[in-house]
Amino acid sequence: MRILRRILPFLIVLALLGAGAFGIWRFLEDYRIDPDKVYVEGNRHYSDEQIREIVMEGPLGDNSWYLSHKYRDMKITDVPFVASITVSILSRDAIRITVYEKALAGYVTSLDQYIYFDKDGIVVESSTVKTPGIPQVTGLAIYSMELGKPLTEDTSLYTRTLDLTKLLDKYSLTVDRIHYHDSGKVTLYFGDVRVALGSETDRLEDKIMLIPEFLKDVGSLKGALDMERYNDKGTYFFKKD
C-alpha cells in the first residue's frame, strides 16, 4: 500500500503527460494540411511553390490552425516585393495563402538589374528577375538607385506612372515600356506599336480604354498611333513604319 501511495503521484503525472501528448498528436493530425489543398493568390513576382516554401517552413509548417494564427495580416520584412501575407483556413486540411505585394509603379534597368520603385518614387527592390505586369520606365533623370531613396527628383512622374499602370491593368493591357519625353509627353510601347498619349491627363482614361480595340485592329503591323490630343469621336491616326 505504501508503495502504491508513493508511485501514485508519478502515475498520475505520467497519465497526464500521456493524455497531453495524445491531445497534441490529435491536434496535429486533425489540422494537417493536404499538399494538394494549398491555394495561393495575389503573387506576381514569386511562383506558387516559392510562396508555399516561405509560408510552410518549420516544424508546424503543415498545420493549418498554426499558420492561420501566425499569418494573420502578418507584415513581411525579409521577403523582397512582399508587404504582407494572410493565411485563411478553408477546411482543416486546406488553406488559402493571400499575398499582398508591394505597390510597384515601374522599374528602370541598370546593367543586368531591374530597379523597382513604388508610387512615391522610392527604390523598393533590386533584382535580376523581371516581374510580369510591371512596366519599364525610360526617359527619367535618375537621381539615385539606392534602396530607400527616391529614383528621381521629379515626384510628379511617380503619380503619373502609377495612374497609368492602374488604368492599363483596368483594361487588361500589358505595356512593355512607358517613355517620358523631355517635353512632358508620354509614349507607351506595346511590342512593335507605339502609342503617343501626349501630355494631357484629364481625359487619360478615355484614351486608354480605346487602346485594346486599336491594338486588335492593327494586328502585327509596326507603327505609331497618335493619341496626343483627345478626340471625342474616338478616331485616331495610325502611321505604319
Secondary structure, 3 states (H helix, E strand, C coil): CHHHHHHHHHHHHHHHHHHHHHHHHHHHHHCECCHHHEEEECCCCCCHHHHHHHHCCCCCCCEHHHHHHHCCCEECCCCCCEEEEEEEEEECCEEEEEEEECCEEEEEEECCEEEEEECCCEEEEEECCCCCCCCEEECCCCCCCCCCCECCCCCHHHHHHHHHHHHHHHCCCCCCEEEECCCCCEEEEECCEEEEEECCCCCHHHHHCCHHHHHHHHCCCCEEEECCCCCCCCCCEEEEC
